[in-house]
């Protein structure tokens, strides 16, 4: 084990991020960590290598670990194209 290492988060990609977040909240007692995320732009495109990339979703705190505990990142991923169909 590496001294000082700790588990921070897991990222889940879902078709319907709201439904998956509601499931984790209802079944496991995960708590929303504001704000809701709505990410797009040049940096996201560069990081993903996808023109028009978008991420929308939330972070949920896992129960039993306190305020600094690990989270689930639940996102829906997309790529928008312009009206002419170009990426």
N, C-alpha and C positions, 0 to 999 in steps of 0.2 A: 504494500500500500504506500502511496506517496503522501508524505507528511503535509498536512494542510489542505489536501484535495477534498472537495465535496461535490456532491451531485447538485446541479443547478437547475436544469430544465430538460424537458423532452418536447419536441415539436411534432404535432400531428397535423396532417393536411386532410381536410374533409370537404366533401361536396357541399354540405350544409353545416358550416361551423357553428351556427346558433343552436342547432339541434344537438350536436355532439357536446357543446359546452353545457347545455341544459341537462343532458344525461349525466355528465360527470358531477354537476352540482347536486342533482337529485339523488343519485345512487351512492356517490362517494363523499358527498359533503364538501366538495371543492368550492373555494370562494373566489369570486371575481377580483382581479387586481386591475383597477382602472389605469389608463383609459382604454377604450376600445381602439384597436389599431386599424388604420386604413392607409396602407403604404403603397406608394408608386413613385416613379421618377427615375432619373438618370442613375442614381446610386443603386437602386434595386435592379434595374436593367443590367448594369455592369456586373453586379454580384451574381445574378442568375444566368446571364448570357442570353436573356430573352427580351426582345423589344416589346415594350408595352406591358411588362410584368406588373402584376398587382398582388398584394396580400391583404386580406381583411380578416380580422378575428380578435381574439382576446387571450389574456393570460389568466390562468386559474391557479390559485395556491393549493397545494396538496395539504390535506388535513394532518394534524399531529406534529407539525414541524415548526410552528411559530411564524412570526412575521418575516423572517429571513429564509424560510424554508423553500424547497424546490417548487417549481411551477410546471404546468402543462401549457404550452403555447398551442392554441387551436386556431388554425387559419384555413381559409379557402384561398387557393392560388388561381390566378387567371392571367390572361394576356389579351389586352385589347388591341384591336386593329383600327385603322382609320376607315372612314366610310368607303373609300375606293378599294378596300380589301388588302392593302399593303400592311405588313406587320409594323 
